[in-house]
Amino acid sequence: MSDAHLRSSERALAFGTWLIVSGAMLYSILTVTPLMAAHTPDAWDWTAPILPLVVDAAVLIVVRLDSVLARMGGHGGPWPVALRWMTGAMTLLLNIGASALVGDMVGVAVHAVAPLLLIVTAEAGLAYRRALTAAVLAAEERKQAQRDAAVRAAAEREQDRLRVERERRDHEAAQAREQREHEAKLARDADERRARILREEADRAEAARRAEQAASDERERREHEREQAAKVREQAARQAAAQREADERRRAEQARQEAVERAERERADLLSAGPAAERLEEARARQVVQAAYEARLTQRQAIELTGWSAGWIAARYQEQRELTAPDPRPVLEGASQ
């Protein structure tokens, strides 16, 4: 049976159950109300329909909740069963009560039809709903199993496709790798040939370079030897020139020393004569003034040694100072006495 048939059967069961429940409730209210009115004070006759309504409401709750629980595959325990049978028994007793009180067995049988039909319908409907729910669950499980099988089949097909695709890619990759390796081998062989040719050319070029380098080294060696010989000759010439310069400086220093010693002797001779008895000749007086200046004698001492006037001596001392100054000025000849 398909899911649509199960759903249709469930709807038919629900419609029939509620139709029977509604008819039984209406019939029960119409049957029980006179009985309740006959056993209720006249002032409270208006409350007669309340009891059948309460009992029928309990029946309605039982039927409704049982259908929900059956649809959900659950079970409410013993209390729903007790409520269902208690409401069924109350409905049956209320419906046959009036006929039973007067001993009308036909009326009892007639009024027992609706409550008994309601009780049996409730029990049968619960069993039907449970069976339909189990069938729906089984159908759903089958559908779920079919869906799972379809998913697994699709997954297997996808895995097969992926495996085939992977094998194809691996095969293509292997072919491409072999092609690359072959091309790389050819390239390596070509590179090795080029490298061998380049090495041979480099070896020839290196041999030529070494030969040229050897010739260049030989030329440089000869040039170095010539330069060294020239340097030796130049050094010998410089040493000889330095020796000559040293000899010349030594001779010049010796001559200067001799001149200084001679000047010292002459100055000592000039200054050792003592005070002049009379004025010396001008040339001799100039020599004495120069010696006195160099010996750092005072102008008074120079006056005593030469016999010349203080003005003339001061002028001569000024001339000596100018001559020995860093930037000597020319001495004016013919200075006055």
C-alpha positions in Angstrom: 0.0 0.0 0.0 1.3 3.4 -0.9 1.6 6.4 1.3 -1.3 8.1 -0.4 -3.5 5.0 0.4 -2.4 5.1 4.0 -3.2 8.8 4.3 -6.6 8.3 2.7 -7.4 5.4 5.1 -6.4 7.5 8.0 -8.6 10.4 6.9 -11.5 8.0 6.4 -11.0 6.5 9.9 -10.9 10.0 11.4 -14.0 11.1 9.6 -16.0 8.0 10.5 -14.9 8.1 14.1 -15.8 11.7 14.6 -19.1 11.1 12.8 -20.0 8.3 15.2 -18.8 10.2 18.2 -20.9 13.3 17.2 -24.0 11.2 16.6 -23.5 9.3 19.8 -23.0 12.5 21.8 -26.1 14.1 20.3 -28.2 11.0 20.9 -26.8 10.7 24.5 -27.7 14.3 25.3 -31.2 13.8 23.9 -31.6 10.5 25.8 -30.0 11.4 29.1 -31.5 14.9 29.5 -35.1 13.7 30.3 -33.7 11.1 32.8 -31.7 13.9 34.6 -34.7 16.2 34.5 -36.9 13.6 36.1 -34.4 13.1 39.0 -33.6 16.8 39.5 -35.7 19.3 41.5 -38.0 21.4 39.3 -36.1 24.6 40.1 -32.9 23.0 38.7 -34.3 21.4 35.6 -32.2 23.7 33.4 -29.0 21.8 34.7 -30.2 18.5 33.2 -28.0 18.7 30.0 -24.8 19.5 32.0 -24.0 15.9 33.0 -24.4 14.3 29.5 -22.3 17.2 28.2 -19.5 16.6 30.8 -19.5 12.8 30.1 -19.5 13.4 26.3 -16.7 16.0 26.7 -14.6 13.3 28.5 -15.4 10.9 25.6 -14.3 13.6 23.1 -11.0 14.2 25.0 -10.3 10.5 25.2 -10.9 10.0 21.5 -8.9 13.0 20.4 -5.9 12.4 22.6 -5.9 8.7 21.8 -5.8 9.6 18.1 -2.9 12.0 18.7 -0.9 9.5 20.7 -1.6 6.7 18.2 -0.4 9.0 15.4 2.8 9.7 17.3 3.3 6.0 18.2 3.0 6.7 21.9 1.1 5.2 24.8 -0.5 7.2 27.7 -0.4 4.3 30.2 -3.3 2.9 32.3 -5.1 6.1 33.1 -6.2 6.9 29.5 -7.5 3.3 29.3 -9.4 3.7 32.6 -10.9 7.1 31.5 -11.9 5.6 28.2 -13.8 2.7 29.7 -15.2 4.8 32.6 -16.7 7.3 30.2 -18.0 4.5 27.9 -19.6 2.8 30.9 -21.1 6.1 32.2 -22.5 6.8 28.7 -24.0 3.3 28.5 -25.6 3.5 32.0 -27.0 7.0 31.4 -28.4 6.0 28.1 -30.1 2.8 29.3 -31.0 4.1 32.8 -34.5 5.4 31.9 -35.5 2.1 30.1 -33.9 -0.1 32.8 -35.9 1.7 35.6 -39.2 0.8 33.9 -38.1 -2.7 32.9 -38.2 -1.9 29.2 -35.6 -4.4 27.8 -36.2 -3.3 24.2 -35.6 0.2 25.2 -32.4 -0.9 27.0 -31.2 -2.7 23.9 -32.1 0.2 21.7 -30.5 2.8 23.9 -27.4 0.6 24.4 -26.6 0.7 20.7 -25.1 4.2 20.5 -22.9 3.9 23.7 -21.7 0.4 22.7 -20.9 1.6 19.2 -19.0 4.6 20.7 -17.0 2.3 23.0 -16.2 -0.2 20.3 -15.4 2.5 17.8 -13.0 4.2 20.2 -11.2 0.9 20.9 -11.2 -0.2 17.2 -10.2 3.4 16.0 -7.3 3.3 18.5 -6.2 -0.1 17.2 -6.7 1.1 13.6 -4.7 4.3 14.2 -1.9 2.3 15.8 -1.8 -0.1 12.9 -1.9 2.8 10.4 0.8 4.6 12.3 2.9 1.5 12.3 2.2 1.1 8.6 3.1 4.8 7.9 6.3 4.4 10.0 7.2 1.3 8.2 6.5 3.0 4.8 8.6 5.9 5.9 11.3 3.6 7.0 11.1 1.8 3.7 11.2 5.2 1.9 14.1 6.3 4.1 15.9 3.0 3.4 15.2 3.5 -0.3 16.5 7.0 0.0 19.5 5.8 1.9 20.1 3.1 -0.7 19.7 5.7 -3.4 22.1 8.0 -1.6 24.6 5.2 -1.1 24.2 4.2 -4.8 24.7 7.8 -5.8 27.7 8.0 -3.5 29.1 4.8 -4.9 28.5 6.0 -8.5 30.1 9.3 -7.5 33.0 7.4 -5.9 33.3 5.2 -9.0 33.2 8.4 -11.2 35.8 10.0 -9.0 37.9 6.9 -9.0 37.7 6.7 -12.8 38.4 10.4 -13.0 41.3 10.0 -10.6 42.7 7.1 -12.5 42.4 9.0 -15.7 44.2 12.0 -14.2 46.8 9.7 -12.7 47.3 8.1 -16.1 47.5 11.5 -17.8 49.8 12.7 -15.1 52.0 9.6 -15.5 52.1 10.2 -19.3 52.9 13.8 -18.8 55.6 12.9 -16.2 57.1 10.4 -18.6 57.0 13.0 -21.4 58.6 15.6 -19.1 61.2 13.1 -18.0 62.0 12.2 -21.6 62.2 15.9 -22.6 64.3 16.6 -19.5 66.7 13.7 -20.5 66.9 15.1 -24.0 67.6 18.5 -22.6 70.2 17.1 -20.2 71.9 15.3 -23.0 71.9 18.5 -25.1 73.2 20.5 -22.1 75.9 17.9 -21.5 77.0 18.1 -25.1 77.0 21.9 -25.0 78.8 21.8 -21.6 81.4 19.4 -23.1 81.9 21.7 -26.1 82.1 24.7 -23.8 84.6 22.9 -21.5 86.8 22.0 -24.5 86.6 25.6 -25.8 87.3 26.8 -22.3 90.3 24.4 -22.0 91.7 25.7 -25.3 91.1 29.2 -24.2 92.6 28.5 -20.8 95.7 26.9 -22.5 96.0 30.0 -24.8 95.5 32.2 -21.8 98.2 30.4 -19.8 100.6 30.6 -22.7 99.9 34.2 -23.1 100.1 34.7 -19.3 103.5 32.9 -19.3 104.8 35.2 -22.0 103.4 38.1 -20.2 104.9 37.0 -17.0 108.3 36.5 -18.8 108.0 40.1 -20.2 107.0 41.4 -16.8 109.9 39.5 -15.2 112.4 41.0 -17.6 110.7 44.4 -17.2 110.8 44.0 -13.4 114.5 43.0 -13.6 115.2 46.1 -15.7 113.2 48.2 -13.3 115.0 46.7 -10.3 118.4 47.4 -12.0 117.3 50.9 -12.7 116.1 51.3 -9.1 119.4 49.9 -7.8 121.3 52.4 -10.1 119.0 55.2 -9.1 119.3 54.3 -5.4 123.1 54.1 -5.7 123.0 57.5 -7.4 120.8 58.9 -4.7 123.0 57.5 -2.0 126.0 59.0 -3.8 124.2 62.4 -4.1 123.2 62.2 -0.5 126.7 61.4 0.5 127.9 64.4 -1.5 125.3 66.6 0.1 126.2 65.3 3.5 129.9 66.0 2.8 129.0 69.5 1.5 126.8 70.2 4.5 129.6 68.9 6.8 132.1 71.1 5.1 129.7 74.1 5.1 129.0 73.5 8.8 132.7 73.2 9.5 133.3 76.4 7.5 130.5 78.1 9.4 131.8 76.9 12.7 135.2 78.2 11.8 133.7 81.5 10.7 131.8 81.7 14.0 135.0 80.9 16.0 136.9 83.4 14.0 134.3 86.0 14.5 134.3 85.2 18.2 138.1 85.6 18.3 137.8 88.9 16.4 135.1 90.1 18.7 137.1 89.1 21.8 140.1 90.9 20.3 138.0 94.0 19.7 136.4 94.0 23.1 139.6 93.1 25.0 141.4 96.4 24.0 139.7 98.2 26.9 138.5 101.9 27.0 139.8 104.0 24.1 142.2 106.8 25.0 140.9 108.7 22.0 138.2 108.3 19.4 138.8 105.3 17.1 138.6 105.4 13.4 135.1 105.0 12.1 135.6 101.6 10.4 137.3 100.3 13.5 134.6 101.9 15.7 131.9 100.2 13.7 133.6 96.9 14.2 133.8 97.5 17.9 130.1 98.6 18.1 129.0 95.5 16.2 131.1 93.3 18.6 129.7 95.1 21.6 126.1 94.7 20.3 126.6 91.0 19.7 128.2 90.6 23.1 125.1 92.5 24.5 127.2 95.3 26.0 125.5 98.5 26.9 125.8 101.6 24.8 127.8 103.3 27.6 130.3 100.4 27.4 130.4 100.8 23.6 131.0 104.6 24.1 134.0 103.8 26.4 135.4 101.3 23.9 135.2 103.5 20.9 135.4 107.1 22.2 132.5 108.1 20.0 129.5 110.1 21.1 126.3 108.6 22.6 124.2 109.7 19.6 126.5 108.0 17.2 126.6 104.8 19.3 122.8 104.8 19.6 122.5 105.1 15.8 124.9 102.2 15.3 123.0 100.1 17.8 119.7 100.9 16.0 121.4 99.8 12.8 122.4 96.5 14.4 118.9 96.0 15.7 117.4 96.6 12.2 120.0 94.3 10.6 119.2 91.4 13.1 115.4 92.0 12.9 113.3 89.4 11.0 112.6 91.9 8.3 115.8 94.1 8.3 115.5 97.6 6.8 118.4 99.1 4.8 121.0 101.0 6.9 121.4 104.6 5.9 125.1 105.3 5.2 126.7 108.5 6.4 124.8 108.7 9.7 125.9 111.7 11.7 128.0 111.4 14.8 
